[in-house]
Amino acid sequence: MQCKFEMSDLGLLSYYLGIEVKQNQREITLCQTAYAKKILEKLGMGECNPCQIPMEPRTKMSKFGNGEPSVDETQYRSVIGSLRYLVHTRPDLAYSVGVMSRYMEAPNTSHLTAVKQILRYVRGTLNYGCVYQKGQSSLELVGFSDSDMAGDIDDRKSTTGVIYFLGNNPITWVSQKQKIVALSSCEAEYIAATAGTCQGVWLGRVLSNISKEKAEVMEPVALLLRKQALGSLLVRASALSLFLWVFLLLFW
């Protein structure tokens, strides 16, 4: 490309759009330490006391509140937007940030308190990020899916969580509210598994294109579920499996 375009070789990538890249012969690490510090300093929490978890277990929030005073909407939305960008290298923040993103329309003091706990957790985990190891003997695509049951007390919808690993390396993750109301925890798990399966089929096809292998002969994609009653699923990336799962999602 240097023969056709004027360009300069700046060496190995070390910083890009707030993401710090550390490379050596064994692994590549992605983190956003400097960006996280800027978020904390912006809110005057640069020296706050850290905490161990981003959100208390079984936390329930409502859009309407209980007569609690409202807070600055612009500041709240700004913080949530910054935290959502931080999720690019922090899968451990996906659920808590996703939940608090639901209350940007009319945030109150309880919402802001929960967001500050996330920031206190970030304060204690500034150096956390994603590590991608080189030279792995096996690069099996394995996914994990999970869900709660009616976690949103306003509309009784559940939340899906999905993460995929290529070998030991996390490559994609998502935490989002389900589109329909599940009538049981088992149904919520199946809806989460549907989202995970669609993601796995797509990832399998992308990997087959990269490796130039046909989707029909590629290795099955493993999707592991939390519920023992559901066990584990081995989903082969084929047009038929994609059709069946999408059919379940839309018409079940």
Long-range contacts (C-beta under 8 A, 24 or more apart in sequence): 18-85, 19-88, 19-89, 20-129, 25-134, 26-133, 26-134, 26-135, 27-131, 27-132, 27-133, 27-134, 28-131, 28-132, 28-134, 29-129, 29-130, 29-131, 29-132, 30-89, 30-129, 30-130, 30-131, 30-132, 31-89, 31-127, 31-128, 31-129, 31-130, 32-85, 32-86, 32-88, 32-89, 32-90, 32-129, 33-126, 33-127, 33-129, 35-82, 35-85, 35-86, 36-86, 36-122, 36-126, 37-126, 39-79, 39-82, 39-83, 39-86, 39-119, 39-122, 40-119, 40-122, 40-123, 42-82, 43-79, 43-119, 45-116, 45-119, 45-120, 45-123, 46-123, 48-116, 48-119, 48-120, 48-123, 49-120, 49-123, 50-120, 50-121, 50-123, 50-124, 50-125, 51-117, 51-120, 51-121, 51-124, 52-121, 52-124, 53-121, 54-92, 54-93, 54-95, 54-96, 54-97, 54-117, 54-118, 54-121, 54-122, 55-95, 55-96, 55-99, 55-114, 55-117, 55-118, 56-117, 59-99, 59-114, 60-151, 60-153, 61-99, 61-100, 61-102, 61-103, 61-110, 61-111, 61-114, 61-153, 62-153, 62-154, 63-102, 63-103, 63-105, 63-106, 63-154, 64-154, 65-108, 65-110, 68-108, 68-109, 68-110, 69-108, 69-109, 70-106, 70-107, 70-108, 70-109, 71-107, 71-108, 71-109, 71-111, 71-112, 73-104, 73-105, 73-106, 73-107, 76-103, 76-104, 76-107, 76-111, 76-112, 76-115, 77-104, 79-115, 79-119, 80-104, 80-115, 83-115, 83-118, 83-119, 83-122, 86-122, 89-129, 89-130, 90-128, 90-129, 91-130, 91-163, 91-170, 91-173, 92-125, 92-128, 93-118, 93-121, 93-122, 94-161, 94-173, 94-174, 94-175, 95-159, 95-161, 95-175, 96-121, 98-159, 98-175, 98-176, 98-177, 99-151, 99-159, 102-152, 102-177, 130-169, 130-170, 131-169, 132-169, 133-167, 133-168, 133-169, 136-167, 136-168, 136-169, 138-167, 139-166, 139-167, 140-166, 140-167, 140-219, 140-222, 141-165, 141-166, 141-200, 141-203, 141-204, 141-207, 141-219, 141-221, 141-222, 142-221, 142-222, 142-223, 142-224, 143-196, 143-199, 143-200, 143-221, 143-222, 143-223, 143-224, 144-196, 144-223, 144-224, 144-225, 145-189, 145-192, 145-193, 145-195, 145-196, 145-223, 145-224, 145-225, 145-226, 146-189, 146-192, 146-225, 146-226, 147-178, 147-182, 147-185, 147-188, 147-189, 147-191, 147-192, 148-188, 149-182, 149-184, 149-185, 149-188, 150-181, 150-182, 150-188, 152-177, 155-181, 156-181, 157-181, 157-182, 158-182, 158-188, 158-191, 158-192, 160-191, 160-192, 160-195, 160-196, 161-192, 162-192, 162-195, 162-196, 162-199, 164-196, 164-199, 164-200, 164-203, 166-207, 171-203, 172-199, 172-203, 174-199, 185-227, 186-227, 186-229, 186-230, 189-225, 189-226, 189-227, 189-230, 190-230, 190-248, 190-252, 191-249, 192-225, 193-223, 193-225, 193-230, 193-233, 194-245, 194-246, 194-248, 194-249, 195-249, 196-223, 197-223, 197-233, 197-235, 197-241, 197-245, 198-242, 198-245, 198-246, 198-249, 200-235, 200-237, 201-235, 201-237, 201-238, 201-241, 201-242, 201-245, 204-237, 205-237, 208-237
